[in-house]
Amino acid sequence: MTDDTGTSRFKRDAIIKYWIEKARESMEAACSEYDSGRHTTAVRNLYYACFYALTAVLLKEGHSFKKHTGVKAALHKDMIKAGMVDPKWGKFYNKIFDSRHEGDYQPLRVFEDEEVKILLDQGAGFIATMENFLSR
């Protein structure tokens, strides 16, 4: 007899670890792009860092989604509304979600240096919050 639960838990834990490593890598890339003056790419990488960290937490909670909008909705519905996360992180995630979309699809969208610096600082806090959930 095999223990499918143990195998599934092992796979889930490996995937969670993968997502949080991708979050850290994307955060490093965002900082590097910012330092090089490539603000739109920094915002894109920061969004993905936050998305990957949130995806890891949601997976730990037993949720998975195929769309970015589903991940965003779960943050609000399953984490903020339940009192697990400070609402400020929902506002931040909405901002970085929209900013990434603007940078990728809105012609002539220019991100100012200070704007991106603030987003990077907030993103570091968001990722730290998600990592705290993972360590529980």
C-alpha positions in Angstrom: 0.0 0.0 0.0 1.3 3.5 -0.8 0.6 6.7 0.9 -0.7 9.0 -1.8 -1.2 11.8 0.7 2.5 11.9 1.6 3.4 11.9 -2.1 1.0 14.7 -2.8 2.2 16.7 0.2 5.8 16.2 -1.0 4.9 17.4 -4.5 3.0 20.3 -3.1 5.8 21.3 -0.8 8.3 21.1 -3.8 6.1 23.3 -5.9 5.7 25.8 -3.0 9.5 26.0 -2.7 9.8 26.4 -6.5 7.3 29.4 -6.5 9.0 31.2 -3.6 12.4 30.7 -5.2 11.0 32.2 -8.4 9.6 35.1 -6.3 13.1 35.8 -4.8 14.7 35.6 -8.3 12.2 37.9 -9.8 12.6 40.4 -7.0 16.4 40.4 -7.5 15.8 40.9 -11.3 13.4 43.8 -10.5 16.0 45.5 -8.4 18.7 45.0 -11.0 16.4 46.4 -13.7 15.6 49.4 -11.5 19.3 50.0 -10.9 19.8 49.9 -14.7 17.1 52.5 -15.3 14.7 50.0 -17.0 11.6 50.9 -14.9 9.0 49.1 -16.9 10.9 45.9 -16.8 11.5 46.4 -13.0 7.7 46.8 -12.5 7.0 43.7 -14.5 9.5 41.6 -12.6 8.2 43.0 -9.3 4.7 42.0 -10.2 5.8 38.5 -11.0 7.8 38.3 -7.7 4.6 39.2 -5.8 2.5 36.9 -7.9 4.8 33.9 -7.4 5.0 34.5 -3.6 1.2 34.8 -3.3 0.8 31.7 -5.5 3.0 29.8 -3.1 0.9 30.9 -0.1 -2.4 30.1 -1.8 -1.1 26.6 -2.8 -0.1 26.0 0.8 -3.7 26.9 1.8 -5.0 24.4 -0.8 -5.8 26.7 -3.6 -4.6 26.9 -7.2 -5.6 29.1 -10.1 -5.1 29.2 -13.8 -5.5 33.0 -14.2 -3.8 36.0 -12.6 -7.2 37.5 -11.9 -8.1 34.4 -9.9 -4.9 34.8 -7.7 -5.8 38.4 -7.1 -9.4 37.6 -6.2 -8.2 34.9 -3.8 -6.0 37.4 -2.0 -9.0 39.6 -1.3 -11.6 36.9 -0.7 -9.6 34.2 1.1 -6.9 36.1 2.9 -7.9 39.8 3.4 -11.6 39.3 4.0 -10.8 36.4 6.4 -8.5 38.7 8.4 -5.3 36.8 7.5 -3.7 39.7 5.7 -3.7 43.5 6.3 -5.9 45.2 3.7 -2.9 47.4 2.7 -1.4 44.4 0.9 -4.6 44.0 -1.2 -4.3 47.7 -2.2 -0.6 47.2 -3.0 -1.3 44.0 -5.0 -4.0 45.8 -7.0 -1.5 48.6 -7.7 1.3 46.4 -8.9 -1.2 44.2 -10.9 -2.5 47.3 -12.7 1.0 48.9 -13.1 2.3 45.7 -14.8 -0.6 45.7 -17.1 -0.2 49.4 -18.0 3.6 48.9 -18.6 3.0 46.0 -20.9 0.0 47.2 -22.8 -0.5 51.0 -22.4 1.4 52.9 -25.0 3.7 55.7 -23.7 3.3 54.6 -20.0 6.5 55.9 -18.3 7.3 54.9 -14.7 9.2 57.5 -12.7 12.2 56.6 -10.6 10.6 57.4 -7.3 7.3 55.6 -8.2 9.2 52.4 -8.9 11.4 52.8 -5.8 8.2 53.0 -3.7 6.8 49.9 -5.4 10.0 48.0 -4.9 10.0 48.8 -1.2 6.3 47.8 -0.8 6.9 44.7 -2.9 9.7 43.6 -0.5 7.2 44.0 2.4 4.6 42.0 0.5 7.0 39.2 -0.3 8.2 39.1 3.4 4.6 38.9 4.5 4.0 35.9 2.2 7.2 34.2 3.3 6.0 34.6 6.9 2.8 32.7 6.0 4.9 29.9 4.5 7.0 29.6 7.6 4.0 28.9 9.9 
